[in-house]
Amino acid sequence: MLQQLVNGLILGSVYALLALGYTMVYGIIKLINFAHGDIYMMGAFIGYFLINSFQMNFFVALIVAMLVTAILGVVIEFLAYRPLRHSTRIAVLITAIGVSFLLEYGMVYLVGANTRAFP
């Protein structure tokens, strides 16, 4: 019973962080970034591979995954969103959907669609 309560609190805090990120992005640039969740997915896979492939410490892998994911977000901003800064809102929205598909199906292509246990 206590473990389920802890699991619920952890999952709820992850959902709260995701919602906070969506809210901040929409509040600042007025864009619903469909790739937002996919960038979180990339961070999880980066952490997974750092731990399993390089036997890295969990907390070190967590920090490295955050840094790499932040760099990925900046690269996506410069390559996909910044050139469309003064275009129509629908162009930016379609680009966000395209970036989301690219990240999602790129990872399916690279690592497959099977679930993996993550510490």
C-alpha positions as CSV (number, residue, x, y, z in Angstrom):
1,M,0.0,0.0,0.0
2,L,2.8,2.4,0.9
3,Q,4.7,1.5,-2.2
4,Q,1.7,2.3,-4.4
5,L,1.4,5.7,-2.7
6,V,5.1,6.4,-3.4
7,N,4.6,5.2,-7.0
8,G,1.6,7.5,-7.4
9,L,3.5,10.5,-6.1
10,I,6.5,9.8,-8.4
11,L,4.3,9.4,-11.4
12,G,2.2,12.5,-10.5
13,S,5.4,14.6,-10.1
14,V,6.6,13.5,-13.6
15,Y,3.2,14.5,-15.0
16,A,3.4,17.8,-13.2
17,L,6.9,18.5,-14.7
18,L,5.6,17.7,-18.2
19,A,2.6,19.9,-17.7
20,L,4.8,22.7,-16.4
21,G,7.0,22.4,-19.5
22,Y,4.0,22.6,-21.8
23,T,2.6,25.6,-19.9
24,M,5.9,27.5,-20.0
25,V,6.5,26.8,-23.7
26,Y,2.9,27.8,-24.6
27,G,3.0,30.8,-22.3
28,I,6.3,32.2,-23.7
29,I,6.1,31.5,-27.5
30,K,2.4,30.6,-27.9
31,L,3.2,27.3,-29.6
32,I,1.9,23.9,-28.7
33,N,5.1,21.9,-29.1
34,F,4.1,18.4,-30.0
35,A,7.8,17.3,-29.8
36,H,7.9,18.2,-26.1
37,G,7.1,14.7,-24.9
38,D,9.4,13.2,-27.5
39,I,12.3,15.2,-26.2
40,Y,11.5,13.7,-22.7
41,M,11.5,10.3,-24.4
42,M,15.0,11.0,-25.9
43,G,16.3,11.9,-22.4
44,A,15.0,8.6,-21.0
45,F,16.6,6.6,-23.8
46,I,19.9,8.4,-23.4
47,G,19.9,7.6,-19.7
48,Y,18.9,4.0,-20.4
49,F,21.8,3.5,-22.9
50,L,24.3,5.3,-20.6
51,I,23.5,3.0,-17.8
52,N,23.2,-0.2,-19.7
53,S,25.9,0.3,-22.3
54,F,28.5,2.2,-20.3
55,Q,27.6,1.0,-16.8
56,M,27.4,4.6,-15.7
57,N,26.2,5.6,-12.3
58,F,22.5,6.4,-12.2
59,F,22.9,10.0,-11.0
60,V,25.8,10.7,-13.4
61,A,23.8,9.3,-16.3
62,L,20.8,11.4,-15.2
63,I,22.9,14.6,-15.4
64,V,24.5,13.6,-18.7
65,A,21.1,12.8,-20.1
66,M,19.7,16.1,-19.1
67,L,22.6,17.9,-20.7
68,V,22.4,16.0,-23.9
69,T,18.6,16.5,-24.0
70,A,19.0,20.3,-23.4
71,I,21.5,20.4,-26.3
72,L,19.0,18.4,-28.5
73,G,16.3,21.0,-27.6
74,V,18.6,23.9,-28.6
75,V,19.5,22.1,-31.9
76,I,15.8,21.6,-32.7
77,E,15.1,25.2,-31.9
78,F,17.9,26.4,-34.3
79,L,17.1,24.0,-37.1
80,A,13.3,23.7,-37.1
81,Y,11.7,26.6,-35.2
82,R,13.9,29.6,-35.5
83,P,13.8,29.8,-39.3
84,L,10.0,29.9,-39.0
85,R,9.9,32.6,-36.3
86,H,8.1,35.1,-38.6
87,S,6.0,32.7,-40.6
88,T,2.3,31.7,-40.0
89,R,1.3,29.8,-36.9
90,I,0.2,26.8,-38.9
91,A,3.6,26.4,-40.4
92,V,5.2,26.3,-37.0
93,L,2.5,23.9,-35.7
94,I,3.1,21.5,-38.7
95,T,6.8,21.7,-38.1
96,A,6.3,20.8,-34.4
97,I,4.3,17.7,-35.5
98,G,7.0,16.8,-38.0
99,V,9.7,17.1,-35.4
100,S,7.6,14.9,-33.1
101,F,7.2,12.2,-35.8
102,L,10.9,12.4,-36.6
103,L,12.0,11.9,-33.0
104,E,9.4,9.2,-32.3
105,Y,9.8,7.1,-35.4
106,G,13.5,7.7,-35.5
107,M,13.8,6.0,-32.1
108,V,11.5,3.2,-33.2
109,Y,13.7,2.6,-36.2
110,L,16.9,2.7,-34.1
111,V,16.0,0.7,-31.0
112,G,12.7,-1.0,-31.9
113,A,9.3,-0.7,-30.3
114,N,9.8,-3.1,-27.4
115,T,9.5,-1.9,-23.9
116,R,12.5,-1.8,-21.6
117,A,12.9,-1.7,-17.9
118,F,14.7,1.4,-16.6
119,P,16.1,1.6,-13.1
